[in-house]
Amino acid sequence: MSRKLSCLKARKSAVRSIHRSKQARAMMTTDEALSSSDAPLADAPAPRHPPRSNNEPLVLHPACGFALPANWITLGAGCIRPDPRPGPRATKEAGIGGALKVRVEDFIVEEIPIYDPSGEGEHIFLGVQKSGMPHSEMLGVIGRHFSVDEMAIGFAGMKDRAAVTQQTISVHLPVHRPVGELIHPRLMVLWAKRHTNKIRRGHLKGNRFVIRIRNVDPMQVRTVKARMEALAVRGIPDYFGEQRFGYRVNNHVLGLHYARMESQEILDEMLGSRGTPFPPYQQAVRECYDRGEFAAAGEMWGRHDQAERIAVRALARGRDAAGAIRAIPAHTKNFWLSALQGAVFNATLGARVADGTFCKVLAGDVAIFTGKGSVFATAADASESELADLAVRCASLEISAAGPIHGPKMVAAEGAPLAYEHAALAACGADESMFTPPALEGDGARRPLRITMSDWSVDAGVDDHGGYIRLAFDLQKGAFATVLCREIMGEGVESSEPSRDGD
């Protein structure tokens, strides 16, 4: 049922020893000499924008109507809207409490690849390990090292910022040329090998997580194990985690404006002082934007505020609102739209968790095969025998109901499931016409309302930083480990740092 902890330690040790070995260095050609410093991983330096501490309270903020830090402000009238983050828990018992990501080493993610590089081709595949580093910063470091544009870099998924993560990155380098070692205190190259194609989003099987829950009584480990066993049988609500919506919980708002092609509204929400509440230390830079002092504002945004800096500096160079939005990288704008899709999905799933139907396939549902992604539609007027067969297959975890990731080629639901989806669209202020080209590049899809975990284990202990309960498990691609932790820990899961760029 579970993987031994000793295996995890051995794997981590093996990865580092491979990185240090002469054999690993010898396998690299002159354009693949990329190994990083052998120094131990250092803690991430303090960010320019201080994170919310674990004792800073969250309140229902009057300007937006959902939970944010109590001291966050907005100078505008505010706008009450639904919280896009995960809705009701499937676990009815109270959570054990605790905190996640107290230290970056407490949250370890290892990407499970879907294929191995062949050794030949125009792309260099890099196995990289980053610690306390945003995804956008990692792309910048790699791009500058290889002197390539961001579009030449491929990745299967965006990993957590406040974590130690391992994944495979590709760099398009058709011409063999000398490249020096990539040395960075928070980014290591573990191996390098060529392949014929670029890594695309979704080119992974899943992710392995090893997570320490802190500020908790280790003696609760028996309770945690029992709840993990229940989740393994029933499945876990497949919410998009709060990371999808950004540290201000407004990525979906930016996506809504982008889908409507409202460039000025995007800039005002992202840069100004009258939109979604923001941390007090941002008041000065946001008021600079309000006054039209774009050059000054461009100097005040931090290094992690990539989209903000790019947009306001474009304005300072004389571009209009639409030009400033065009200057923002495509992956950022696509992420806004994916956040809007995620908000609609979460609203749909939340309603079905609340009434107990998330782990059932209803008449009219689109069903999805577990771990495969292929779907089939069920009829709104399905017979009793057909529904009984679906119930058996659902109980065995062979299939699950699938919620909407809206797009032009998404398979449509019928009947009661379609009514859930229409209600979610309305709650988010969206409609199906927004999820079409040119704003949306993808086709749309179906995402399971629940996920399963595999190869899981639970243990507990005490180290130099206090007591902890450790969870280890594999999840399929696209699933959020923090959502599983929320089922164990309860509402208001504490994290040392909110995500700033969707990591």
MARDO-876929 format. One record per residue (C-alpha): x, z negated, y negated; residue in three letters. Coordinates in steps of 0.05 Angstrom, whole numbers, plus 32768, in hexadecimal, padded with zeros to 4 digits. Layout:
N
XZYAla;...
//
This chain:
503
800080008000Met;80367FEF7FCESer;807C80047FBFArg;80B07FCD7FC4Lys;80CD7FB47F83Leu;81127FBB7FA1Ser;810680067FA6Cys;80F680097F5CLeu;81367FE37F4ALys;815E80107F78Ala;8141804E7F59Arg;815280377F12Lys;819780257F28Ser;81A080677F4BAla;818B808E7F0EVal;81BE806B7EE3Arg;81F580737F16Ser;81E680BD7F1CIle;81EB80C27ED0His;822F80A17ED1Arg;824C80C47F0DSer;828180FA7F0ALys;825681237F38Gln;821F81277F04Ala;8251813C7ECFArg;8271816F7EFDAla;822F81927F0CMet;822481A57EC3Met;823E81E87EAAThr;825D81EE7E65Thr;821881F67E45Asp;81FD81BB7E6CGlu;822F81847E5BAla;81F981577E41Leu;820281117E5DSer;81F580D97E2CSer;821C809A7E1ESer;8226806B7E5AAsp;8216802F7E2EAla;81DB80057E45Pro;819780137E27Leu;81907FF07DE4Ala;81507FD57DC7Asp;812F80047D96Ala;81437FF57D4EPro;810F7FD77D21Ala;80E0800E7D09Pro;80DA801B7CBEArg;8090800B7CC3His;80897FC57CE2Pro;805B7FC37D1FPro;801F7F967D27Arg;80377F557D44Ser;80147F377D80Asn;7FF57EFF7D56Asn;7FDB7F2C7D1EGlu;7F8F7F2C7D28Pro;7F637F687D32Leu;7F1F7F687D0FVal;7EE47F967D09Leu;7EFD7FB77CC9His;7EC47FC17C97Pro;7EE080047C80Ala;7EDA80257CC4Cys;7EB27FF77CF0Gly;7EE47FED7D29Phe;7F1F7FC07D38Ala;7F5E7FC77D0FLeu;7F907F947CF5Pro;7F6F7F657CC3Ala;7F9E7F747C8AAsn;7F977FC07C8BTrp;7F797FDE7C4DIle;7F59801C7C2FThr;7F4A802A7BE6Leu;7F0F80567BF7Gly;7EC780467C09Ala;7ED7804C7C53Gly;7EAF806F7C89Cys;7E8E804C7CC3Ile;7E9980737D04Arg;7E9C80667D4FPro;7EDC804A7D6CAsp;7EFB80837D94Pro;7F2580557DC0Arg;7F12803F7E07Pro;7ECC80247E0DGly;7EAF7FF17E3DPro;7EDA7FD77E76Arg;7EC27FE47EBEAla;7EDC7F9F7ED2Thr;7EA77F6C7EC0Lys;7ED37F2E7EC8Glu;7EFA7F147E8CAla;7F407F2E7E85Gly;7F7F7F047E90Ile;7F987F127E49Gly;7FE27F1D7E3AGly;800B7F517E14Ala;80297F957E24Leu;806A7FB37E0BLys;80877F727DF0Val;80CA7F927E01Arg;80D47FDD7E0DVal;80F07FCC7E52Glu;80AD7FAD7E64Asp;808C7FF27E67Phe;80B080257E93Ile;8095806B7E9FVal;80B3809D7ECFGlu;809780E37ED1Glu;808880FF7F17Ile;809A81497F15Pro;8070817F7F35Ile;80AD81AB7F45Tyr;80F981AA7F41Asp;812481DA7F18Pro;814282147F3FSer;818882137F20Gly;818282587EFFGlu;815E82737EC2Gly;815A82737E76Glu;8142822B7E6FHis;816A81EB7E77Ile;814281B37E97Phe;8159816E7E80Leu;8147812C7EA1Gly;814580FD7E65Val;813980B37E5BGln;812380997E17Lys;811B80517E01Ser;80EF803D7DC6Gly;80ED80847DACMet;80B180AD7D95Pro;80A580F17DB5His;80AE81167D73Ser;80F280F57D67Glu;810981087DADMet;80F781507DA0Leu;811D814E7D5FGly;815C81317D7FVal;815B81657DB7Ile;814C819E7D87Gly;8185818D7D58Arg;81B681847D92His;81A781C97DAFPhe;819A81EA7D6BSer;815682037D82Val;811182037D64Asp;80DE81D17D7EGlu;80B8820B7D9FMet;80F482167DCDAla;80EA81D07DEBIle;80B981C47E23Gly;809C81847E40Phe;806681717E71Ala;804A81367E4AGly;805581067E10Met;806F80C27E26Lys;8065807E7E06Asp;8090806C7DCBArg;809680217DD8Ala;80B0802A7E1FAla;80EA80427E4AVal;80D580867E63Thr;80F380BC7E8FGln;80DB81047E8EGln;80F3814C7E94Thr;80FC81777E55Ile;810D81C17E53Ser;813581E57E1EVal;813582317E18His;817F82457E17Leu;8186828B7E34Pro;81CE82937E1DVal;820182677E40His;822982457E09Arg;825082057E02Pro;822681C87DF1Val;824481837DE7Gly;822C81417E02Glu;81EA81277DE8Leu;81FA80E07DD2Ile;81C280B57DB6His;81B7806A7DBBPro;816F80727DD3Arg;817180B47DF8Leu;819880C47E37Met;819E81057E5EVal;819E80F47EA8Leu;81A7813A7EC4Trp;81A481837EB1Ala;819181C17ED9Lys;817A82077EC8Arg;813682257ED8His;810F82667ECCThr;80D6824C7EA2Asn;80C4821C7E6BLys;80A381DA7E7DIle;805B81DB7E66Arg;802A81A37E56Arg;800E81897E97Gly;804981A07EC3His;804D815D7EE5Leu;802D813B7F20Lys;802480F87EFEGly;804980BB7EE5Asn;8066807C7F05Arg;805C803C7EDCPhe;807E7FF87EE0Val;805F7FC97EAEIle;806C7F807E9DArg;80317F5A7E7FIle;804C7F227E53Arg;802D7EE47E33Asn;80077ED77E74Val;80087EA37EABAsp;802E7EC17EE7Pro;80017E977F14Met;7FC97EC87F05Gln;7FEB7EFB7F31Val;7FB87EF07F6AArg;7F7F7F007F3AThr;7FA27F3F7F23Val;7FAE7F567F6ALys;7F647F4E7F7BAla;7F507F777F3EArg;7F827FAD7F4EMet;7F647FB17F94Glu;7F1E7FB97F77Ala;7F367FEF7F47Leu;7F5880147F81Ala;7F1580177FA5Val;7EE680277F6BArg;7F14804E7F3CGly;7F2980417EF4Ile;7F05805D7EB6Pro;7F2F80987EA0Asp;7F2C80897E55Tyr;7F5D80A87E25Phe;7F88806D7E0FGly;7F8C80567DC7Glu;7FCF807B7DC0Gln;7FA980BC7DBDArg;7F8A80A87D7BPhe;7FC880927D56Gly;7FDB80507D35Tyr;7FA480577D00Arg;7F71806D7D35Val;7F6280AD7D0EAsn;7F8280E77D33Asn;7F3C80FD7D48His;7F2780FC7CFFVal;7F60812A7CEDLeu;7F4B81557D29Gly;7F0381587D0ELeu;7F1C81707CCAHis;7F4B81A17CEATyr;7F1481BF7D16Ala;7EEB81C87CD5Arg;7F2981E67CB2Met;7F2481B17C7CGlu;7F6D81B07C64Ser;7F6381837C27Gln;7F3C81507C50Glu;7F75814E7C83Ile;7FA881407C4CLeu;7F7D810A7C2BAsp;7F7280E77C6EGlu;7FBA80EC7C84Met;7FDE80DF7C42Leu;7FAD80BD7C12Gly;7F9480777C07Ser;7F4980827C0EArg;7F4080947C57Gly;7F49806B7C97Thr;7F6780267C8APro;7FB380227C8BPhe;7FEA7FED7C8APro;7FF57FCE7C45Pro;803E7FE57C42Tyr;8026802E7C3EGln;7FFD80227BFFGln;803380387BCEAla;8042807B7BF1Val;7FF9808A7BF9Arg;7FEB807D7BB0Glu;802480AC7B9ECys;7FFF80E37BC4Tyr;7FBE80D17BA1Asp;7FE180DA7B5DArg;7FFF811D7B72Gly;804681017B74Glu;805781287BB3Phe;80A381297BADAla;80A580DD7BA6Ala;807680D57BE1Ala;80A281027C0BGly;80DC80D37C02Glu;80B480957C14Met;809780A87C57Trp;80C0808F7C93Gly;80E680B87CC6Arg;80AE80AF7CFAHis;807A80CA7CC9Asp;808B81127CD9Gln;804881337CC9Ala;8040810B7C89Glu;8086811E7C70Arg;807E81677C81Ile;803A816D7C5FAla;804A81487C1FVal;808D816C7C16Arg;806981AF7C1FAla;803B81997BE6Leu;807781867BBCAla;809281CD7BC6Arg;805181E97BA9Gly;802A81FA7BE7Arg;7FDF81F27BE6Asp;7FB981C67C17Ala;7FB281FC7C4CAla;7FFC820C7C47Gly;800F81C37C4FAla;7FE681BF7C8FIle;800581FF7CA9Arg;804A81DF7CA0Ala;803881A77CD1Ile;805181B57D18Pro;801E81D57D46Ala;8025819F7D7AHis;800E816B7D47Thr;7FD081917D34Lys;7FC0819F7D7DAsn;7FC681547D89Phe;7F9281477D54Trp;7F6281757D77Leu;7F7181557DBASer;7F6281117D9AAla;7F1E812C7D85Leu;7F1281457DCCGln;7F2881007DE4Gly;7EF880DC7DB6Ala;7EBE81047DD1Val;7ED480F87E18Phe;7EDC80AD7E0DAsn;7E9780A97DEEAla;7E7A80CD7E2BThr;7E9F80A07E5CLeu;7E8F80617E36Gly;7E45806E7E3CAla;7E4B80797E86Arg;7E76803B7E92Val;7E4180137E6CAla;7E09802A7E9AAsp;7E32802A7EDAGly;7E3280757EE7Thr;7E7C80857EDAPhe;7E8C807C7F24Cys;7E5280A77F3BLys;7E4380F27F3CVal;7DFE80FE7F1DLeu;7DD2813B7F24Ala;7DEC816D7EF0Gly;7E33814F7EEFAsp;7E71817A7EF3Val;7E99815B7F2DAla;7EE4815C7F34Ile;7F0F81557F72Phe;7F3E81197F6EThr;7F85812D7F5FGly;7F7781787F61Lys;7F5481897F20Gly;7F2481BC7F3ESer;7EDB81B17F2BVal;7E9681C67F41Phe;7E5281BF7F1EAla;7E18819A7F3DThr;7DD081AE7F2FAla;7DA381857F03Ala;7D6D818D7F38Asp;7D9A817C7F74Ala;7D7581657FB2Ser;7D78811E7FCDGlu;7DA481358007Ser;7DD481577FD8Glu;7DD881197FACLeu;7DE380ED7FEAAla;7E1D811A7FFFAsp;7E3B81167FB9Leu;7E3580CA7FBBAla;7E5B80C57FFCVal;7E9380F27FE2Arg;7E9680CB7FA1Cys;7E9A80887FC5Ala;7ED580A17FEESer;7EF880B67FADLeu;7EF980FF7FC3Glu;7ED581137F84Ile;7EC180F57F41Ser;7E9581097F07Ala;7EBB812E7ED0Ala;7EB281267E86Gly;7EBB81597E4EPro;7EFB81727E2FIle;7ED681A37E03His;7EED81EB7DFEGly;7ED282327E07Pro;7EDB82347E53Lys;7EC781ED7E65Met;7E9781EB7EA0Val;7E5481D37E85Ala;7E2C81977E9FAla;7DE181947EA4Glu;7DA981617E9FGly;7DB981187E93Ala;7E0581227E93Pro;7DFE81577E5DLeu;7DD481277E33Ala;7E0E80F47E36Tyr;7E3E812A7E1DGlu;7E1081417DE4His;7E0880F97DCDAla;7E5380F07DCCAla;7E5E812F7DA3Leu;7E2B81177D70Ala;7E4A80D27D6CAla;7E8E80F17D5CCys;7E7181207D27Gly;7E85815D7D50Ala;7E6381987D71Asp;7E7881C97DA6Glu;7E8782017D74Ser;7EC481D97D5BMet;7EE881E07D9DPhe;7EF5822B7D99Thr;7F2D82587D80Pro;7F50825C7D51Pro;7F5282117D47Ala;7F5482017D92Leu;7F8982237DBBGlu;7F72820B7E00Gly;7F36821E7E2BAsp;7F1881D97E34Gly;7F1581B47E76Ala;7EF5817C7E9EArg;7F1681387EA4Arg;7F0281067EDAPro;7EDA80CB7EC2Leu;7F04809F7EF0Arg;7F4A80A17F0DIle;7F6C80837F49Thr;7FAF80617F4EMet;7FE080647F87Ser;801E80427FA1Asp;800D80037F7BTrp;80287FBD7F7DSer;80237F7B7F57Val;80547F427F50Asp;80657F0C7F1EAla;80A17EE47F06Gly;80C77EC57ECDVal;81047EE27EA9Asp;812C7ED37E6AAsp;80F07EEA7E40His;80BB7EC07E63Gly;80877EC87E99Gly;80697F0B7EABTyr;803D7F2F7EDDIle;80587F737EF2Arg;802D7FAF7F05Leu;804A7FED7F26Ala;801F802A7F35Phe;801A80767F34Asp;7FE6809A7F0BLeu;7FD380E37F09Gln;7FE7810C7ECCLys;7FC080FF7E8DGly;7FAC80B87EA0Ala;7FBD807D7E73Phe;7FDE803F7E91Ala;7FC580157E57Thr;7F7D80237E6DVal;7F8C80067EB1Leu;7FAE7FCA7E91Cys;7F707FC07E66Arg;7F467FB87EA4Glu;7F747F807EBAIle;7F837F5F7E77Met;7F417F677E53Gly;7F2C7F807E0EGlu;7F5D7F7E7DD4Gly;7F9B7F8B7DFFVal;7FD67F777DD4Glu;80107FA77DCBSer;804F7F9B7DA3Ser;80487FDD7D7EGlu;801080107D73Pro;802180587D81Ser;803280827D43Arg;803380C87D5FAsp;800C80CA7D9EGly;804380B77DCDAsp;
//
